[in-house]
């Protein structure tokens, strides 16, 4: 783990993160308790049901959230991207295991200092509450996807979700924001686990999208969205 200095004013995700509504003086107080960590893929940030010692904003990279079943199996229950908040204030234990799936840059805050700051700054607790409600809405939408959509719709929905959240959209990776290009943060096996499908089904649906010229595929991980409109249509259309 490496730490380096980065002030909140230069943070690329500040305006989308939970600290986005804070005034300059309040940002300075938050900056005073912040520490920055660069983590490699496969690093466990939080363990399921373990005591939490700090919270964090994700500045860059992707984190997967998993739950461990009684028989030891793990299920991916969510993905978090740049600007997402990691951890649960006012809760003693982590409700999930959080593990990096790419290189990740975290802006971390000591638990005790952060909770005191939340109580001291007007509106900060409301911002955290709104963030929690947004996460709840996203979880409900994902339950609909897993429970009611076909395999083709699930894979199309997953690709669109990642395309919308990956930080490379509209940047160097693509000159056209309507045709983003990005690296999948999960392997085919992990995508299958996340969507409740088999690896073979995930591969078949990705290949179908490629044949239909909706996406381009370079290797196993690099995806280009060639037709955003048709990908959005594939989210809602049953495919045999």
N, C-alpha and C positions, 0 to 999 in steps of 0.2 A: 504494500500500500504506500502510495506517495501522497504527500500533501503539498499544496502550493497556494500562493496568495491570489485571490481573485475578489475584487470588490463588487458589491451588489450592483453598482451603477453600470458595470461592464458585463453583467450576466446576460447571456443570450436568451434566457427563458424567464427573466424576471416578470415581465408583464403578463405571462400566462400562468405563473406559479402562484402559490397561496400568498406570497408576499407582494403580489402585484398592486394591491390597493393601498399599500402603506405609503405614508409621507416620507420626505427625505430624512427627517430626524429619526423616524421610526426605523427606516431602513438602516441607518447608521447603528442603531442599537442591535438590530438583528445581525448586521455584519460583524459586530464585536464578538458575537458568540459562535460565528460560523467557522467551520473547518472544511477544507476541500480534500477529497480522496479520489484517487484514480485507481480503479479496480479492474483486473483482467476478467475475461470470460470464465464462468464456473466458480466464481467466488460467492460464498453464502454470506449474505448481509444480515439476515434475520432468520432465526430458526422457529419453526412452528411451536407455539406454546412456551417459548423462552421469554425471559424478562427482557424488555426493551430498554436500552441505555441511551439511545439517541434516535432522532428523527432526521429525515433528509429530503431535500428536493433533488430530483434527477436533472442534472444539467445537460447530459448527453448520454446516449446509449439506451439499451433495453434491459429490463429486469422481468423475470418470470416469477409468478406467485404460485406456490404449490401447497396442497394439503396432503398429509400422510394418512392413509387408511389404517385400520386396526391390524391388517395383515402385512403392513409394511409397504404396500404399493403407494405410489405417488400420483396425484392427478393435478395437471396444470389448471388453475382456476382463473388466471388472469395474466395480462401483460401490462407493464408500465413503461412509459416513454418519457422523453424530455419534457420537463415542467411538472410531471406528476409528483405527488407527495407520498413519501414512504414512511409508514408507521401510523400508529393510532394514539394520538394524545388522550390523556385521561383513562388509558387502559394499561394495566400492568404487564400483560403478556402479548406477544405478537400472535395474530390470528392465522398466520401462514408462514411458510418458508419463502424468503425472497432471495433469489439467486441471479447473478448477472449472466446474460447470454451473449453479450458483446462487451467490448471495453466500455466501462461506465465511469462517468464523472459525477460524483455526489457532492452536494453542499450539505454538510451535516450540522446538527444542533444538539448539544447536550440536553437530555430529556428534562431535567429539573429546571435549567435556565430557560428552555424554550417554553415550558408550561407557565412559568412565572411571567415571561414576556407576553404571552398570549393573554393572560389575565390583566396585564397592565395597559395594553394598547387597545383603545376603543376600536371595535369593528373587526379585530383580528380573529376573535373566536367565531364571529359570524362568517368570516371568509372560510375558515376551516370547516364549519358546518355546511356551507354551500358546496365546498369541494366534496365532502362526504356524500351529500345528496346527489351530486353529479355522478359519483362512482356508483351509487345505488341504481341510478337510472341506466347507466351503462351495463351493470350486471343484469338488470331485468331484460334489457334488449338482447343480451347474450343468451339468456335463458330461453328466449323466444327462438333465437337462431338454432340453438342446440336441440330444442324440443320439437319444432314444427317444420324446419326447412329440410329440403332434400340435400343429398351430398354435394351436388353441383352448386346449389345456393350457399351452402356452408363455406365451401372453398372460395367462391367469389366474394362472399361477405368478409372472410378473413383477409384476403388479399387487399380489398378496398380499405378495411380498417387499418392494416399496416401501412398502406400507401398514404393514407391521410395523416398518420401519426409520425412516420419516419421523418427525421429532421432534414433529409436530403431533398425533399420535394421542393421544386422550384429553385434549387440552388445549383451547385456545380454538376450534380449528377444528371440534370436534365435542363435543357434550355426552354422547354415547354412545360409549364405547371400542369397542363392537362394530360401530359404523357410522362408521369414520374418514373424514375428508375431507382431501384433500391435493392439491397441485399436482404433476403428473408432472415429474420432473427432466429428462427427455429428450424430444426431439421425436419425432414418429412415425417419421421417417427413422432416428433414432438407436436407437429401440426395435427397428426392423426389423433394423438392423445387429447389435445386441446379441443378438437372438434367432435370427438366420439366416433371416429371413423377408423378404417384400416389404412395402413401405409399404401397398399395397392390402390385403394379407392382415391386417396389424396393424389397419388401420382397420375392416375387415370384422368381425374378431373383437371389437373394442371395441364396435362398433355392435350386435353380437349380444348381448353381455352387457348392454348398455343396454336393448334390446328385451325381453330376458328379465327385466328389472327386478332384475338382480343388482348392477349399478352405476348410479349417476347420473353424467351428464356435463354440465359447464358449460363452454362454449367448447371448446377443443381440449385443455386441460391439467388442468382441475380435476375430480377424480374423487371421488365419494362411494361408499363400499361400502355398499349397501343390504341385502345378505344375505350375511353372512360365511360362513355354513354352505354355501350354494350355491356361493360362489366357491371355497371349499376343495374342494368336490366336483368343480368344473369343472377343477381341477388334475389330477385322476386319471381323467377321463372323456373318452373319444374323442368328438370331435364332427365331423360331416361338413361 
